[in-house]
Amino acid sequence: MKTYLTVGSQAAHEITINKSRFIGLAFSIEDESDIALCLDRARVEYPAATHYCYGAVIGQDGLIQRFSDDGEPGGTAGMPILQVLVQKELRNVLVVVVRYFGGIKLGAGSLVRAYTQSAVEVIDKAGIVRMVPGSRGLLTLGYTQLGSVEYLLRQWGIGIEDIAYSDKVSIRVTTDMPWDELCGRIRDACSGNVQIIRLDDIYLAKHPGP
C-alpha cells in the first residue's frame, strides 16, 4: 500500500466565460466503472448541457488515465482537465466539466483555459488529502480501563470508530501508527489486561503539510 494524493470531498464549482457556463464536478473514484456512473449522475443533475467532458487518473501509481472532449474540438477539454490532475499528482480522481453553450463561440485557446480553470477551481474547492496506509483494530477491555484508554487514544491521534458495551467494552480504532507500536502502548496502559485484534488494512486521509 502506497501513500497518494486525492480529493478530500466531492465538490461542484461553476464559472461563466463569454456567457457559457462551465460546471466543474470533482469525484473520488476507485476504478474505470465509476466514470460512467459519475457521468450519468452529471447528466441527470445537469440535463441538456452541451458537453460533459472529463479527465480521470486511476490507481495508486496513476497508470490509468482517461479523458473525453465529448464533442469539443480535439485537445481543448478532456486533455487540459487530465493535465491538471497529473500536475497535481492526484490519484483515483475524476473531474467532469459540464458546459452549457452561451451562444458565443470560444477559440481553441479560450476553451483550453476555460476547462483548465474549471478543473483547478473545483479541485481547490474539494481540497486535497494524502491517503496513508493504516490499520483498523478492535480493543476489548474492562470498564475500569475505559476512561484512561479512551483519553490516551485521543492523545495519540488514534481514530475511534465505535464503542460497544456488553460485559466488557469493545473499541474499534483506526490508526496509521505502526501496529506493533500501538499494541505495545495499549498493553502497557492496561497492564496487559486487554485483547487486541487487527481487523484489516485501510487507507486514512491526512491533510498534506505546507
Summary of the structure (lengths in Angstrom):
residues: 210
radius of gyration: 22.7
end to end distance: 23.5
largest distance: 73.4
contacts: 670
relative contact order: 0.18
helix: 31%
strand: 39%
